[in-house]
């Protein structure tokens, strides 16, 4: 990326770091010619906390809880990724009950995350009511989390060897109620936004991302799948028993804003389908493998990929045999998905920037770490 | 290709290069001057087609740096890890792979920012997380922050 000299008919504006459409503290530098965007450049680091460096000073059981603060809408799944990487090093597997609980929690997280995205997308494009509709079901999911895990956002529930404690007695009943209500209400999502003329006009054919670009830029998750790239880690490298449940990897080859919008709505249906298969079949037995107080991994390196609500999260642990990891690296989905913004913005109108940002669904703390 | 097929293929294509295997991926050790040519061959070869660089990072081993590239193929779905040893810690530089995978631009910016490894041929190397005036490279093991007060 080259910095350009400013020509007389070209001007530069800053978007953010406090711009509401960036959903966090991302600063975009835009080169404009009238309303057309010539080039863009993201500036990061406003919420850089050095999670990778901090992890080097903490034990294996401790550092995984920092990852809840990366992608705060996929906290369960980030914890799961770290736990799986550590389990790989210890050569143990979580008990069957814990695996099912993990998958259930991960899919509930995906639902909650997509619902927040859907509501916020409405807000970005000027529709206020979808936000309240989305939060109606999201609130139920957060209540389920709160009962079992003790908190609503940074759950810290999944741990190496299983999960921290057993499910709340009301869990199954409440999840069933949620699924029933969600299935009954999903048509409202269509009535409120999907069929809306303004949404269609602002998303169809806008923000195109080709499959070649998506692959070259390292995009994953719904962003890449909307361009027709198969990349669902749950299918390609199944973990925690995802190979035992049935679901479809939703794909679309249009690659525009509407494709990404449609894809997330369809993904919500697949998550509901996974939960339905598992909720009556939670195996009995222990929910956690007993581990030593201080976990030490044999020297070597361990890589674990999982599918968060936004794409592929990779946890890369390098161990030198001590009680702290020697190096921890998080390959976060948003860091790579951010790359897609530049080719999308090139030649677009500045008014379309907001809808592109909304359908990319970026979480800034996940980029900065 | 399966892991074994890929290993024997790599042995045939890049004779003399060390191969290892860890729990997840086959590992290929490459000299730092050859990294661009090897990566280009791996990406463009019909038999391997590594078109997706899903991670690029570095490790500070205090005596030297180690660059780690993780790549996969969206056609064949095989994975590979490439490692490069950088002996000179004070003046670490190696060719950029940005012309092959655009994703590398941001990964290399991050490595430059946090490790101080420079990439020749990178279009615009900049510090993305820290400020331009920041002293030192935080992810190095010998990094000292003067502002930190120990209790």
Interface residues (C-beta under 8 A of the other chain):
Chain A: X1 X2 X3 X43 X44 X45 X48 X50 X52 X53 X88 X213 X215 X216 X217 X218 X220 X229 X230 X231 X236 X300 X301 X302 X303 X312 X314 X316 X318 X326 X327 X329 X331 X335 X336 X338 X339 X368
Chain B: X22 X23 X24 X25 X51 X52 X53 X54 X55 X57 X59 X60 X68 X70 X74 X77 X101 X102 X103 X105 X106 X110 X114 X123 X124 X128 X129 X130 X131 X138 X139
